[in-house]
C-alpha cells in the first residue's frame, strides 16, 4: 500500500510485522535494506531472501528527517 509520509512527504509503503503492527518502509528498495515484504508481511531479510533476489527495504524511521517527532516517549 503506497502512501506519503505525513512529515517529509516522501513515498512510503506500509507492511505488517509478525506482531501485527503497521510498519512504514521507504518505497524504493535498496541493497542496504534490512527488511523484506512477503505477502504483505515485513520481516528481517535473510540469506535466503538474497538468494531469491527479494527486494530489501529500509524502515522509514531510519531515513525520515522528522522521525524523532513521531517517537513515543
Secondary structure, 3 states (H helix, E strand, C coil): CEEECCCCCCEEEEEECCCCCEEEEECCCCCCCCEEEECCEEEECCHHHHHCCCCCECEHHHCCCCHHHHCCC
